[in-house]
Amino acid sequence: MQASGRNQFTGNVSKVLIGAVNAEIHVSLKDGEAIVASITKESIETLGIKIGMEVVALVKAP
């Protein structure tokens, strides 16, 4: 996978909302902005995502 600097955002997980199949992850960026990502519930478990952990959000260019 190739990623450029312009589509990578580092921040901390501030909220995790788990639904029946998908989950919503809120990532607080260092400049005060936030990104909300929708991923599968299985991915939350596989990646070990927890509130407060530092993550890198990769955003698809299109």
CHARMM-style PDB file with segment names, atoms N, HN, CA, C and O in Angstrom:
ATOM      1  N   MET     1       0.850  -1.179   0.000  1.00  0.00      PROA
ATOM      2  CA  MET     1       0.000   0.000   0.000  1.00  0.00      PROA
ATOM      3  C   MET     1       0.891   1.236   0.000  1.00  0.00      PROA
ATOM      4  O   MET     1       1.890   1.293   0.717  1.00  0.00      PROA
ATOM      5  N   GLN     2       0.523   2.214  -0.804  1.00  0.00      PROA
ATOM      6  HN  GLN     2      -0.288   2.167  -1.387  1.00  0.00      PROA
ATOM      7  CA  GLN     2       1.242   3.476  -0.819  1.00  0.00      PROA
ATOM      8  C   GLN     2       0.386   4.545  -0.167  1.00  0.00      PROA
ATOM      9  O   GLN     2      -0.826   4.596  -0.379  1.00  0.00      PROA
ATOM     10  N   ALA     3       1.010   5.386   0.617  1.00  0.00      PROA
ATOM     11  HN  ALA     3       1.994   5.344   0.790  1.00  0.00      PROA
ATOM     12  CA  ALA     3       0.298   6.492   1.263  1.00  0.00      PROA
ATOM     13  C   ALA     3       1.204   7.711   1.206  1.00  0.00      PROA
ATOM     14  O   ALA     3       2.425   7.592   1.314  1.00  0.00      PROA
ATOM     15  N   SER     4       0.612   8.865   1.039  1.00  0.00      PROA
ATOM     16  HN  SER     4      -0.379   8.961   0.952  1.00  0.00      PROA
ATOM     17  CA  SER     4       1.402  10.089   1.035  1.00  0.00      PROA
ATOM     18  C   SER     4       1.194  10.822   2.355  1.00  0.00      PROA
ATOM     19  O   SER     4       0.292  10.494   3.125  1.00  0.00      PROA
ATOM     20  N   GLY     5       2.034  11.808   2.602  1.00  0.00      PROA
ATOM     21  HN  GLY     5       2.768  12.073   1.976  1.00  0.00      PROA
ATOM     22  CA  GLY     5       1.932  12.596   3.825  1.00  0.00      PROA
ATOM     23  C   GLY     5       0.625  13.357   3.920  1.00  0.00      PROA
ATOM     24  O   GLY     5       0.152  13.641   5.021  1.00  0.00      PROA
ATOM     25  N   ARG     6       0.036  13.692   2.782  1.00  0.00      PROA
ATOM     26  HN  ARG     6       0.421  13.462   1.888  1.00  0.00      PROA
ATOM     27  CA  ARG     6      -1.173  14.508   2.827  1.00  0.00      PROA
ATOM     28  C   ARG     6      -2.438  13.722   3.183  1.00  0.00      PROA
ATOM     29  O   ARG     6      -3.482  14.325   3.431  1.00  0.00      PROA
ATOM     30  N   ASN     7      -2.364  12.395   3.212  1.00  0.00      PROA
ATOM     31  HN  ASN     7      -1.516  11.905   3.010  1.00  0.00      PROA
ATOM     32  CA  ASN     7      -3.555  11.648   3.594  1.00  0.00      PROA
ATOM     33  C   ASN     7      -3.340  10.797   4.851  1.00  0.00      PROA
ATOM     34  O   ASN     7      -4.031   9.799   5.057  1.00  0.00      PROA
ATOM     35  N   GLN     8      -2.387  11.197   5.677  1.00  0.00      PROA
ATOM     36  HN  GLN     8      -1.827  12.008   5.510  1.00  0.00      PROA
ATOM     37  CA  GLN     8      -2.133  10.541   6.955  1.00  0.00      PROA
ATOM     38  C   GLN     8      -2.332  11.549   8.083  1.00  0.00      PROA
ATOM     39  O   GLN     8      -1.774  12.646   8.063  1.00  0.00      PROA
ATOM     40  N   PHE     9      -3.128  11.160   9.051  1.00  0.00      PROA
ATOM     41  HN  PHE     9      -3.581  10.269   9.067  1.00  0.00      PROA
ATOM     42  CA  PHE     9      -3.423  12.047  10.177  1.00  0.00      PROA
ATOM     43  C   PHE     9      -3.183  11.299  11.479  1.00  0.00      PROA
ATOM     44  O   PHE     9      -3.773  10.244  11.712  1.00  0.00      PROA
ATOM     45  N   THR    10      -2.323  11.840  12.324  1.00  0.00      PROA
ATOM     46  HN  THR    10      -1.844  12.698  12.135  1.00  0.00      PROA
ATOM     47  CA  THR    10      -2.018  11.221  13.616  1.00  0.00      PROA
ATOM     48  C   THR    10      -2.842  11.905  14.698  1.00  0.00      PROA
ATOM     49  O   THR    10      -2.948  13.131  14.733  1.00  0.00      PROA
ATOM     50  N   GLY    11      -3.416  11.107  15.570  1.00  0.00      PROA
ATOM     51  HN  GLY    11      -3.330  10.111  15.541  1.00  0.00      PROA
ATOM     52  CA  GLY    11      -4.202  11.650  16.671  1.00  0.00      PROA
ATOM     53  C   GLY    11      -4.471  10.583  17.708  1.00  0.00      PROA
ATOM     54  O   GLY    11      -3.919   9.484  17.649  1.00  0.00      PROA
ATOM     55  N   ASN    12      -5.328  10.919  18.659  1.00  0.00      PROA
ATOM     56  HN  ASN    12      -5.777  11.811  18.706  1.00  0.00      PROA
ATOM     57  CA  ASN    12      -5.685   9.983  19.727  1.00  0.00      PROA
ATOM     58  C   ASN    12      -7.165   9.650  19.653  1.00  0.00      PROA
ATOM     59  O   ASN    12      -7.999  10.507  19.361  1.00  0.00      PROA
ATOM     60  N   VAL    13      -7.473   8.395  19.921  1.00  0.00      PROA
ATOM     61  HN  VAL    13      -6.795   7.699  20.158  1.00  0.00      PROA
ATOM     62  CA  VAL    13      -8.865   7.941  19.927  1.00  0.00      PROA
ATOM     63  C   VAL    13      -9.565   8.605  21.110  1.00  0.00      PROA
ATOM     64  O   VAL    13      -9.151   8.446  22.258  1.00  0.00      PROA
ATOM     65  N   SER    14     -10.632   9.351  20.815  1.00  0.00      PROA
ATOM     66  HN  SER    14     -10.969   9.480  19.882  1.00  0.00      PROA
ATOM     67  CA  SER    14     -11.356  10.045  21.883  1.00  0.00      PROA
ATOM     68  C   SER    14     -12.700   9.406  22.196  1.00  0.00      PROA
ATOM     69  O   SER    14     -13.256   9.611  23.275  1.00  0.00      PROA
ATOM     70  N   LYS    15     -13.219   8.631  21.251  1.00  0.00      PROA
ATOM     71  HN  LYS    15     -12.768   8.464  20.375  1.00  0.00      PROA
ATOM     72  CA  LYS    15     -14.518   7.994  21.476  1.00  0.00      PROA
ATOM     73  C   LYS    15     -14.625   6.766  20.581  1.00  0.00      PROA
ATOM     74  O   LYS    15     -14.165   6.781  19.440  1.00  0.00      PROA
ATOM     75  N   VAL    16     -15.232   5.705  21.103  1.00  0.00      PROA
ATOM     76  HN  VAL    16     -15.606   5.693  22.030  1.00  0.00      PROA
ATOM     77  CA  VAL    16     -15.503   4.491  20.333  1.00  0.00      PROA
ATOM     78  C   VAL    16     -16.965   4.131  20.558  1.00  0.00      PROA
ATOM     79  O   VAL    16     -17.375   3.841  21.682  1.00  0.00      PROA
ATOM     80  N   LEU    17     -17.749   4.152  19.482  1.00  0.00      PROA
ATOM     81  HN  LEU    17     -17.416   4.388  18.570  1.00  0.00      PROA
ATOM     82  CA  LEU    17     -19.160   3.780  19.560  1.00  0.00      PROA
ATOM     83  C   LEU    17     -19.340   2.482  18.789  1.00  0.00      PROA
ATOM     84  O   LEU    17     -19.183   2.454  17.568  1.00  0.00      PROA
ATOM     85  N   ILE    18     -19.668   1.410  19.495  1.00  0.00      PROA
ATOM     86  HN  ILE    18     -19.795   1.433  20.486  1.00  0.00      PROA
ATOM     87  CA  ILE    18     -19.776   0.099  18.864  1.00  0.00      PROA
ATOM     88  C   ILE    18     -21.230  -0.244  18.598  1.00  0.00      PROA
ATOM     89  O   ILE    18     -22.065  -0.219  19.502  1.00  0.00      PROA
ATOM     90  N   GLY    19     -21.524  -0.570  17.331  1.00  0.00      PROA
ATOM     91  HN  GLY    19     -20.846  -0.591  16.597  1.00  0.00      PROA
ATOM     92  CA  GLY    19     -22.862  -0.988  16.927  1.00  0.00      PROA
ATOM     93  C   GLY    19     -22.898  -2.499  16.760  1.00  0.00      PROA
ATOM     94  O   GLY    19     -22.001  -3.203  17.223  1.00  0.00      PROA
ATOM     95  N   ALA    20     -23.938  -2.994  16.098  1.00  0.00      PROA
ATOM     96  HN  ALA    20     -24.667  -2.422  15.722  1.00  0.00      PROA
ATOM     97  CA  ALA    20     -24.099  -4.434  15.906  1.00  0.00      PROA
ATOM     98  C   ALA    20     -23.015  -5.013  14.998  1.00  0.00      PROA
ATOM     99  O   ALA    20     -22.510  -6.104  15.263  1.00  0.00      PROA
ATOM    100  N   VAL    21     -22.653  -4.299  13.931  1.00  0.00      PROA
ATOM    101  HN  VAL    21     -23.063  -3.413  13.715  1.00  0.00      PROA
ATOM    102  CA  VAL    21     -21.656  -4.784  12.980  1.00  0.00      PROA
ATOM    103  C   VAL    21     -20.485  -3.811  12.846  1.00  0.00      PROA
ATOM    104  O   VAL    21     -19.326  -4.226  12.828  1.00  0.00      PROA
ATOM    105  N   ASN    22     -20.790  -2.523  12.751  1.00  0.00      PROA
ATOM    106  HN  ASN    22     -21.731  -2.186  12.765  1.00  0.00      PROA
ATOM    107  CA  ASN    22     -19.760  -1.496  12.566  1.00  0.00      PROA
ATOM    108  C   ASN    22     -19.527  -0.702  13.839  1.00  0.00      PROA
ATOM    109  O   ASN    22     -20.324  -0.744  14.776  1.00  0.00      PROA
ATOM    110  N   ALA    23     -18.418   0.021  13.849  1.00  0.00      PROA
ATOM    111  HN  ALA    23     -17.771   0.055  13.087  1.00  0.00      PROA
ATOM    112  CA  ALA    23     -18.095   0.886  14.977  1.00  0.00      PROA
ATOM    113  C   ALA    23     -17.685   2.249  14.428  1.00  0.00      PROA
ATOM    114  O   ALA    23     -17.196   2.360  13.304  1.00  0.00      PROA
ATOM    115  N   GLU    24     -17.891   3.267  15.227  1.00  0.00      PROA
ATOM    116  HN  GLU    24     -18.289   3.177  16.140  1.00  0.00      PROA
ATOM    117  CA  GLU    24     -17.503   4.627  14.873  1.00  0.00      PROA
ATOM    118  C   GLU    24     -16.360   5.029  15.797  1.00  0.00      PROA
ATOM    119  O   GLU    24     -16.479   4.971  17.021  1.00  0.00      PROA
ATOM    120  N   ILE    25     -15.253   5.436  15.187  1.00  0.00      PROA
ATOM    121  HN  ILE    25     -15.157   5.483  14.193  1.00  0.00      PROA
ATOM    122  CA  ILE    25     -14.068   5.830  15.943  1.00  0.00      PROA
ATOM    123  C   ILE    25     -13.869   7.325  15.769  1.00  0.00      PROA
ATOM    124  O   ILE    25     -13.811   7.813  14.641  1.00  0.00      PROA
ATOM    125  N   HSD    26     -13.765   8.052  16.860  1.00  0.00      PROA
ATOM    126  HN  HSD    26     -13.812   7.656  17.777  1.00  0.00      PROA
ATOM    127  CA  HSD    26     -13.502   9.491  16.827  1.00  0.00      PROA
ATOM    128  C   HSD    26     -12.031   9.692  17.174  1.00  0.00      PROA
ATOM    129  O   HSD    26     -11.564   9.253  18.225  1.00  0.00      PROA
ATOM    130  N   VAL    27     -11.304  10.363  16.274  1.00  0.00      PROA
ATOM    131  HN  VAL    27     -11.683  10.719  15.420  1.00  0.00      PROA
ATOM    132  CA  VAL    27      -9.881  10.612  16.465  1.00  0.00      PROA
ATOM    133  C   VAL    27      -9.667  12.114  16.599  1.00  0.00      PROA
ATOM    134  O   VAL    27      -9.984  12.875  15.684  1.00  0.00      PROA
ATOM    135  N   SER    28      -9.129  12.539  17.734  1.00  0.00      PROA
ATOM    136  HN  SER    28      -8.871  11.921  18.476  1.00  0.00      PROA
ATOM    137  CA  SER    28      -8.815  13.952  17.962  1.00  0.00      PROA
ATOM    138  C   SER    28      -7.412  14.224  17.450  1.00  0.00      PROA
ATOM    139  O   SER    28      -6.445  13.597  17.882  1.00  0.00      PROA
ATOM    140  N   LEU    29      -7.314  15.176  16.516  1.00  0.00      PROA
ATOM    141  HN  LEU    29      -8.100  15.685  16.164  1.00  0.00      PROA
ATOM    142  CA  LEU    29      -6.021  15.526  15.933  1.00  0.00      PROA
ATOM    143  C   LEU    29      -5.331  16.581  16.787  1.00  0.00      PROA
ATOM    144  O   LEU    29      -5.969  17.235  17.613  1.00  0.00      PROA
ATOM    145  N   LYS    30      -4.053  16.741  16.591  1.00  0.00      PROA
ATOM    146  HN  LYS    30      -3.535  16.210  15.921  1.00  0.00      PROA
ATOM    147  CA  LYS    30      -3.262  17.666  17.418  1.00  0.00      PROA
ATOM    148  C   LYS    30      -3.652  19.119  17.233  1.00  0.00      PROA
ATOM    149  O   LYS    30      -3.432  19.932  18.131  1.00  0.00      PROA
ATOM    150  N   ASP    31      -4.236  19.470  16.073  1.00  0.00      PROA
ATOM    151  HN  ASP    31      -4.415  18.809  15.344  1.00  0.00      PROA
ATOM    152  CA  ASP    31      -4.621  20.865  15.827  1.00  0.00      PROA
ATOM    153  C   ASP    31      -6.026  21.181  16.332  1.00  0.00      PROA
ATOM    154  O   ASP    31      -6.536  22.277  16.104  1.00  0.00      PROA
ATOM    155  N   GLY    32      -6.654  20.219  17.019  1.00  0.00      PROA
ATOM    156  HN  GLY    32      -6.239  19.328  17.204  1.00  0.00      PROA
ATOM    157  CA  GLY    32      -7.982  20.435  17.571  1.00  0.00      PROA
ATOM    158  C   GLY    32      -9.117  19.918  16.706  1.00  0.00      PROA
ATOM    159  O   GLY    32     -10.256  19.827  17.164  1.00  0.00      PROA
ATOM    160  N   GLU    33      -8.818  19.581  15.459  1.00  0.00      PROA
ATOM    161  HN  GLU    33      -7.893  19.655  15.087  1.00  0.00      PROA
ATOM    162  CA  GLU    33      -9.829  19.006  14.576  1.00  0.00      PROA
ATOM    163  C   GLU    33     -10.057  17.547  14.950  1.00  0.00      PROA
ATOM    164  O   GLU    33      -9.318  16.979  15.755  1.00  0.00      PROA
ATOM    165  N   ALA    34     -11.091  16.943  14.357  1.00  0.00      PROA
ATOM    166  HN  ALA    34     -11.692  17.404  13.704  1.00  0.00      PROA
ATOM    167  CA  ALA    34     -11.390  15.537  14.630  1.00  0.00      PROA
ATOM    168  C   ALA    34     -11.749  14.826  13.337  1.00  0.00      PROA
ATOM    169  O   ALA    34     -12.264  15.432  12.397  1.00  0.00      PROA
ATOM    170  N   ILE    35     -11.471  13.543  13.306  1.00  0.00      PROA
ATOM    171  HN  ILE    35     -11.053  13.051  14.069  1.00  0.00      PROA
ATOM    172  CA  ILE    35     -11.862  12.666  12.204  1.00  0.00      PROA
ATOM    173  C   ILE    35     -12.743  11.589  12.796  1.00  0.00      PROA
ATOM    174  O   ILE    35     -12.462  11.066  13.874  1.00  0.00      PROA
ATOM    175  N   VAL    36     -13.812  11.258  12.090  1.00  0.00      PROA
ATOM    176  HN  VAL    36     -14.041  11.683  11.214  1.00  0.00      PROA
ATOM    177  CA  VAL    36     -14.680  10.158  12.507  1.00  0.00      PROA
ATOM    178  C   VAL    36     -14.607   9.082  11.435  1.00  0.00      PROA
ATOM    179  O   VAL    36     -14.866   9.342  10.260  1.00  0.00      PROA
ATOM    180  N   ALA    37     -14.256   7.886  11.845  1.00  0.00      PROA
ATOM    181  HN  ALA    37     -14.046   7.675  12.800  1.00  0.00      PROA
ATOM    182  CA  ALA    37     -14.108   6.776  10.910  1.00  0.00      PROA
ATOM    183  C   ALA    37     -15.076   5.663  11.260  1.00  0.00      PROA
ATOM    184  O   ALA    37     -15.349   5.403  12.432  1.00  0.00      PROA
ATOM    185  N   SER    38     -15.587   5.015  10.241  1.00  0.00      PROA
ATOM    186  HN  SER    38     -15.365   5.226   9.288  1.00  0.00      PROA
ATOM    187  CA  SER    38     -16.456   3.861  10.429  1.00  0.00      PROA
ATOM    188  C   SER    38     -15.683   2.619  10.019  1.00  0.00      PROA
ATOM    189  O   SER    38     -15.260   2.495   8.869  1.00  0.00      PROA
ATOM    190  N   ILE    39     -15.498   1.695  10.963  1.00  0.00      PROA
ATOM    191  HN  ILE    39     -15.841   1.796  11.897  1.00  0.00      PROA
ATOM    192  CA  ILE    39     -14.807   0.443  10.678  1.00  0.00      PROA
ATOM    193  C   ILE    39     -15.631  -0.708  11.261  1.00  0.00      PROA
ATOM    194  O   ILE    39     -16.580  -0.483  12.012  1.00  0.00      PROA
ATOM    195  N   THR    40     -15.267  -1.918  10.915  1.00  0.00      PROA
ATOM    196  HN  THR    40     -14.497  -2.101  10.305  1.00  0.00      PROA
ATOM    197  CA  THR    40     -16.018  -3.053  11.427  1.00  0.00      PROA
ATOM    198  C   THR    40     -15.711  -3.282  12.906  1.00  0.00      PROA
ATOM    199  O   THR    40     -14.645  -2.921  13.405  1.00  0.00      PROA
ATOM    200  N   LYS    41     -16.661  -3.880  13.573  1.00  0.00      PROA
ATOM    201  HN  LYS    41     -17.527  -4.173  13.168  1.00  0.00      PROA
ATOM    202  CA  LYS    41     -16.489  -4.234  14.984  1.00  0.00      PROA
ATOM    203  C   LYS    41     -15.312  -5.202  15.134  1.00  0.00      PROA
ATOM    204  O   LYS    41     -14.560  -5.135  16.107  1.00  0.00      PROA
ATOM    205  N   GLU    42     -15.164  -6.092  14.166  1.00  0.00      PROA
ATOM    206  HN  GLU    42     -15.775  -6.147  13.376  1.00  0.00      PROA
ATOM    207  CA  GLU    42     -14.058  -7.057  14.178  1.00  0.00      PROA
ATOM    208  C   GLU    42     -12.706  -6.340  14.104  1.00  0.00      PROA
ATOM    209  O   GLU    42     -11.746  -6.760  14.751  1.00  0.00      PROA
ATOM    210  N   SER    43     -12.627  -5.262  13.319  1.00  0.00      PROA
ATOM    211  HN  SER    43     -13.407  -4.920  12.794  1.00  0.00      PROA
ATOM    212  CA  SER    43     -11.376  -4.503  13.200  1.00  0.00      PROA
ATOM    213  C   SER    43     -10.993  -3.839  14.521  1.00  0.00      PROA
ATOM    214  O   SER    43      -9.810  -3.737  14.848  1.00  0.00      PROA
ATOM    215  N   ILE    44     -11.991  -3.389  15.278  1.00  0.00      PROA
ATOM    216  HN  ILE    44     -12.952  -3.472  15.013  1.00  0.00      PROA
ATOM    217  CA  ILE    44     -11.731  -2.800  16.600  1.00  0.00      PROA
ATOM    218  C   ILE    44     -11.002  -3.820  17.470  1.00  0.00      PROA
ATOM    219  O   ILE    44     -10.011  -3.502  18.128  1.00  0.00      PROA
ATOM    220  N   GLU    45     -11.507  -5.040  17.460  1.00  0.00      PROA
ATOM    221  HN  GLU    45     -12.311  -5.298  16.925  1.00  0.00      PROA
ATOM    222  CA  GLU    45     -10.925  -6.092  18.279  1.00  0.00      PROA
ATOM    223  C   GLU    45      -9.551  -6.503  17.764  1.00  0.00      PROA
ATOM    224  O   GLU    45      -8.616  -6.662  18.549  1.00  0.00      PROA
ATOM    225  N   THR    46      -9.422  -6.677  16.444  1.00  0.00      PROA
ATOM    226  HN  THR    46     -10.181  -6.548  15.806  1.00  0.00      PROA
ATOM    227  CA  THR    46      -8.158  -7.101  15.844  1.00  0.00      PROA
ATOM    228  C   THR    46      -7.049  -6.079  16.078  1.00  0.00      PROA
ATOM    229  O   THR    46      -5.918  -6.447  16.394  1.00  0.00      PROA
ATOM    230  N   LEU    47      -7.373  -4.802  15.922  1.00  0.00      PROA
ATOM    231  HN  LEU    47      -8.292  -4.503  15.665  1.00  0.00      PROA
ATOM    232  CA  LEU    47      -6.385  -3.735  16.089  1.00  0.00      PROA
ATOM    233  C   LEU    47      -6.196  -3.312  17.550  1.00  0.00      PROA
ATOM    234  O   LEU    47      -5.258  -2.583  17.870  1.00  0.00      PROA
ATOM    235  N   GLY    48      -7.084  -3.768  18.428  1.00  0.00      PROA
ATOM    236  HN  GLY    48      -7.847  -4.360  18.168  1.00  0.00      PROA
ATOM    237  CA  GLY    48      -6.978  -3.426  19.851  1.00  0.00      PROA
ATOM    238  C   GLY    48      -7.224  -1.953  20.120  1.00  0.00      PROA
ATOM    239  O   GLY    48      -6.595  -1.371  21.004  1.00  0.00      PROA
ATOM    240  N   ILE    49      -8.132  -1.343  19.367  1.00  0.00      PROA
ATOM    241  HN  ILE    49      -8.643  -1.816  18.649  1.00  0.00      PROA
ATOM    242  CA  ILE    49      -8.387   0.085  19.505  1.00  0.00      PROA
ATOM    243  C   ILE    49      -9.071   0.388  20.829  1.00  0.00      PROA
ATOM    244  O   ILE    49     -10.080  -0.220  21.185  1.00  0.00      PROA
ATOM    245  N   LYS    50      -8.492   1.348  21.550  1.00  0.00      PROA
ATOM    246  HN  LYS    50      -7.672   1.842  21.261  1.00  0.00      PROA
ATOM    247  CA  LYS    50      -9.026   1.769  22.847  1.00  0.00      PROA
ATOM    248  C   LYS    50      -8.940   3.287  22.954  1.00  0.00      PROA
ATOM    249  O   LYS    50      -8.104   3.920  22.310  1.00  0.00      PROA
ATOM    250  N   ILE    51      -9.806   3.855  23.764  1.00  0.00      PROA
ATOM    251  HN  ILE    51     -10.485   3.340  24.287  1.00  0.00      PROA
ATOM    252  CA  ILE    51      -9.793   5.302  23.992  1.00  0.00      PROA
ATOM    253  C   ILE    51      -8.428   5.714  24.545  1.00  0.00      PROA
ATOM    254  O   ILE    51      -7.890   5.066  25.442  1.00  0.00      PROA
ATOM    255  N   GLY    52      -7.876   6.803  23.997  1.00  0.00      PROA
ATOM    256  HN  GLY    52      -8.313   7.329  23.268  1.00  0.00      PROA
ATOM    257  CA  GLY    52      -6.606   7.344  24.446  1.00  0.00      PROA
ATOM    258  C   GLY    52      -5.403   6.883  23.650  1.00  0.00      PROA
ATOM    259  O   GLY    52      -4.346   7.511  23.717  1.00  0.00      PROA
ATOM    260  N   MET    53      -5.535   5.796  22.895  1.00  0.00      PROA
ATOM    261  HN  MET    53      -6.394   5.285  22.841  1.00  0.00      PROA
ATOM    262  CA  MET    53      -4.370   5.320  22.160  1.00  0.00      PROA
ATOM    263  C   MET    53      -4.098   6.186  20.940  1.00  0.00      PROA
ATOM    264  O   MET    53      -5.019   6.738  20.339  1.00  0.00      PROA
ATOM    265  N   GLU    54      -2.824   6.300  20.583  1.00  0.00      PROA
ATOM    266  HN  GLU    54      -2.075   5.852  21.072  1.00  0.00      PROA
ATOM    267  CA  GLU    54      -2.441   7.078  19.410  1.00  0.00      PROA
ATOM    268  C   GLU    54      -2.634   6.210  18.167  1.00  0.00      PROA
ATOM    269  O   GLU    54      -2.248   5.041  18.149  1.00  0.00      PROA
ATOM    270  N   VAL    55      -3.229   6.791  17.139  1.00  0.00      PROA
ATOM    271  HN  VAL    55      -3.543   7.741  17.154  1.00  0.00      PROA
ATOM    272  CA  VAL    55      -3.483   6.081  15.886  1.00  0.00      PROA
ATOM    273  C   VAL    55      -3.101   6.969  14.702  1.00  0.00      PROA
ATOM    274  O   VAL    55      -2.947   8.183  14.838  1.00  0.00      PROA
ATOM    275  N   VAL    56      -2.955   6.346  13.557  1.00  0.00      PROA
ATOM    276  HN  VAL    56      -3.080   5.360  13.446  1.00  0.00      PROA
ATOM    277  CA  VAL    56      -2.759   7.074  12.307  1.00  0.00      PROA
ATOM    278  C   VAL    56      -3.940   6.732  11.414  1.00  0.00      PROA
ATOM    279  O   VAL    56      -4.178   5.568  11.090  1.00  0.00      PROA
ATOM    280  N   ALA    57      -4.678   7.770  11.019  1.00  0.00      PROA
ATOM    281  HN  ALA    57      -4.485   8.715  11.282  1.00  0.00      PROA
ATOM    282  CA  ALA    57      -5.821   7.593  10.125  1.00  0.00      PROA
ATOM    283  C   ALA    57      -5.336   7.811   8.697  1.00  0.00      PROA
ATOM    284  O   ALA    57      -4.771   8.856   8.375  1.00  0.00      PROA
ATOM    285  N   LEU    58      -5.561   6.816   7.847  1.00  0.00      PROA
ATOM    286  HN  LEU    58      -6.020   5.967   8.108  1.00  0.00      PROA
ATOM    287  CA  LEU    58      -5.221   6.930   6.435  1.00  0.00      PROA
ATOM    288  C   LEU    58      -6.496   7.193   5.666  1.00  0.00      PROA
ATOM    289  O   LEU    58      -7.458   6.432   5.771  1.00  0.00      PROA
ATOM    290  N   VAL    59      -6.511   8.261   4.899  1.00  0.00      PROA
ATOM    291  HN  VAL    59      -5.730   8.879   4.814  1.00  0.00      PROA
ATOM    292  CA  VAL    59      -7.706   8.672   4.145  1.00  0.00      PROA
ATOM    293  C   VAL    59      -7.439   8.432   2.669  1.00  0.00      PROA
ATOM    294  O   VAL    59      -6.445   8.906   2.119  1.00  0.00      PROA
ATOM    295  N   LYS    60      -8.337   7.693   2.035  1.00  0.00      PROA
ATOM    296  HN  LYS    60      -9.145   7.308   2.481  1.00  0.00      PROA
ATOM    297  CA  LYS    60      -8.197   7.401   0.607  1.00  0.00      PROA
ATOM    298  C   LYS    60      -8.304   8.692  -0.197  1.00  0.00      PROA
ATOM    299  O   LYS    60      -9.195   9.504   0.050  1.00  0.00      PROA
ATOM    300  N   ALA    61      -7.419   8.881  -1.140  1.00  0.00      PROA
ATOM    301  HN  ALA    61      -6.695   8.221  -1.341  1.00  0.00      PROA
ATOM    302  CA  ALA    61      -7.320  10.132  -1.891  1.00  0.00      PROA
ATOM    303  C   ALA    61      -8.598  10.557  -2.617  1.00  0.00      PROA
ATOM    304  O   ALA    61      -8.953  11.733  -2.531  1.00  0.00      PROA
ATOM    305  N   PRO    62      -9.308   9.680  -3.325  1.00  0.00      PROA
ATOM    306  CA  PRO    62     -10.503  10.157  -4.049  1.00  0.00      PROA
ATOM    307  C   PRO    62     -11.532  10.676  -3.097  1.00  0.00      PROA
ATOM    308  OT1 PRO    62     -12.600  11.117  -3.523  1.00  0.00      PROA
TER     309      PRO     62
END
